């Protein structure tokens, strides 16, 4: 009798979990479809989107457990009517596999209250971190003051790093860490990844082609008295003509690698 009650309780809980998991997965997939259908989806919106594949996998997992629990409940009902030894053995094996016993699981121990007082926090980074498909690290400044730190402070960049910025408009400074690139020159695919981030985190008009400046970090300097985010470039500076409509698809992949601290 105890096993039947516990199986019914677990079945009821599984039905509720299945319903909630399905709702979350469908909502995520609808949001994802709407964002990908947009002409210029905001990277912040893509970053905020949960992992739809994981949510859908959870639905499958909950569905399988729900089916097995229903089979257990039906089997227990049949055993109570027929009292067949073979059926009893099958039911006991299934209940053990599902972790269902003749008594409910013990209640979890009460959570200890967190100690009061200021929390220890990791130092704030002045940039977001993305990873290219090849594993290279791409840093994107968060604010104008952060751009200064990222572009000229040796703590956050190396002189041999690559530096990018959308040409002719305000925007984040972008650094590609040379130590994470296996070749002496910047690979084309990595160049396009970094350029897409520079364009997206700028006030450039994201239609047609977007001009993005590219040079080494050693060519970037901060003029005395210049306002935050304003830097000066020297030497040869390459201008990338970024085809936004063709290359914007990179944002979704890059967003999945985002780390902010």
N, C-alpha and C positions, 0 to 999 in steps of 0.2 A: 504493500500500500504506500509506503514511504517513497519507493522508487517511482511509482506512477505519479505521485504528486510532484516530485522533483522534476520528472521528465516534462510534465505539463507546464511547470513554472519556467523551465528552460526554453520550451517551445514558445511560450508567450513572449519571453524576452527576445528570442531570436527573431520573431515576427516584427517586433518594434525596431530592433536594430536594422533589419533588412529594409524596412520602410524608410528609415532615416538615411541609411547609406544610399539607397536609390535616389532619394530626393537630392542629396548633396552631389552625387555624380551627374545627374541630369542638369542641375543648375550650373555646375562647372562647365559641362560640355556646351550648354547653350551660350554661356558667357564667352567661352573660347571661340566658338563659331562666329559670334558677333564681332569679336575683336579682329579675327583673321579676315573677315569680310570687309572691314573698314579700309579705306584708302591709306590712312596713316595711323595705325594703332599706337597709342602712347606706351612707351616702354614701362612706365610706372604701373599701368593697368595690367600689362602682361606679367610683371613681377608679382603683382598682388594676386594673380590667379593661382589657385591651388593646383596640385598635380592631378589632372583629370584621369590619367591612366591608373594612378594608385587608387583613386576613389572608385573607379570602375572595377579594379581587381578586388577591392574590398567587397563590392556588391556580389561578385562571383563567389567569394569565400563565404559570405553570409548566406547566400542562396544554397550552397552545398551543405552547410551546417543545418540550415532550416529543413532541408529535405531529409537529412539523416535523423534529425530529432522527430520529425513527423513519422518516419519509419519506426523509430523506437516507441513512440506513443501507441501507434497502431499495433506493434508487436506485443506490447504489454497488455493491451486490451484483449488480443487474441489468446495470450497465455492464460489470462484469468478465466477464459471461457473453456479452452481445450485442455489445459494442463499437460501439454506435450513436452517431453524432456528435450527433444531436439530444438523446439521453438524456444524453450527456456535458455538453452545454451547460446543460441543465436542472439537473443535479446541481451543476455549478460555480456557477451562479447561487444555488442554494439554500444551498450551503456558505458563500458570501460573505455572504448575508443573515443567516446564523446566526453568523457570525464563527468558522467552523471552517476551519482550514487544515491543511496536511499535516504540521504540527508543533505540539506543545502550546504554549500561551501561556507567555511567560517567567514565571519565578517572581518574586513581588513582592520588592522590596528589603527586607532585614531592618529591623525597626523599631528605631529608636534608643531606648536606655533613657531613661526619664524622669529628669530631674535630681532628686537627693535634696534633702531639706529641706522645711520647712513650705510648704504650698500657700497661694497667695493666694485668699481666699474673699470673695465679695460679702457685704456686711453683711446680717445676718439681719433679715428683716421680722417684726414682731410680729403679722402677720395673713396669712390666705389671701386671694387675689384671685379673684373670679368676675366673669363678664360676663353681663349680662342679654341678652335677645333683641334689645333696642334698642341694645346696646353700652355701657350704663351700667356703671360699675365698682362692685362690691360688695365691701367688705372685711369679713372675719370673723376676730375675735381668736382666737389659738391657745391661750393660757393665761390664768389670772386676772390675772397681772402684765401680760401683753400687752394684755388688755382695758383696763387703766388707760391704757396708752400710746395705744391706738387711740382711746379716748373723750375724753381731755382734752389730749393733747399736740398742739399746732398742727402739728408736723412730720408727723403722720399723719392729721389731719382738719381740715376747715375749719368755722368756726362755722355756716355755712349748710348743711352736710351734714345728711342725715337719719340718725337713730340708732334702732336697734331692738334689742329684747332680749325673750326669752321671759319672760312675767310670772310672778312668784312662785316661781322656781326658778333654780338655778345654770345658767349657759350663756354662750356666746360673745356678746360685744357685736358688733353689725353696723353698719357705716357705708356709706351710699350716697353716693358722691361727687357733689355738686351740679354740679360743673363738667363732668361727663359726661352730664348730663341736659339735654335741650333746652328743657324747659318749666319754668315757675316753681314749679309744684306737682308732687308725686310721682305719676306715672301709676299707675293701678290695677295693671296687669300687673307693673310694676317693684316696686310695694309688695308684691305677693304673692310674687314671687321672693325678695325680701329677707326676708320673714316666714317663708317655708319654710326658708331657711338658718338663721335665728335659732332656729326650732323644732328643726330637725334637730341643730344643735350646742348642744343644751341637755339638761337632764335632765327635760324635760317629758314627760308621758305622751302618746305619739303615737297617741291614739285620739280619735275625735270631734273637738271643737273645741279648739284651742290658743290661749290668749290671748298676744298679742305687743304690747308697748308700742312706740309710735312717737312721736318728737318730733324737734326740731332738735338738733344737737350742742351748740349754745350753751346749751341747757337742762340739760346734763349737767355735774355738778361732782363733785369728789372730796372727801368730808369729811376733815378732819384726823384722822390716826390710824386711819382705816378700813382694814380688811384688803384685800388685793389683790382687785380685781374688783368691790368694792362702791362704787357711786356713788349720787349723789342727783339726782333730777329735779325741775325747777321749771316752773311755768307749765302750760299746757294740754298734756296728754299723751293721745294717741289710743290706744285699745286695739283691735287688730285681732282679730276672732274668726275664726281661720284654720281652715277645714274641711280637716283633714289628709288624709283619704282622697281628697278631691276634688283637692287641690292638690299632693300629694306627687310626682306625675309630673314636676314641674318639676326634681326633683333630678338626673335623668339628663342633661338638657340642660345644667344648670348645672355638673355635674361635668366635662363635656367641656371647659369653659372654665377649669378650675382652674389657678392659678399660685400657687406657695408662696413664691417668692423673686424 
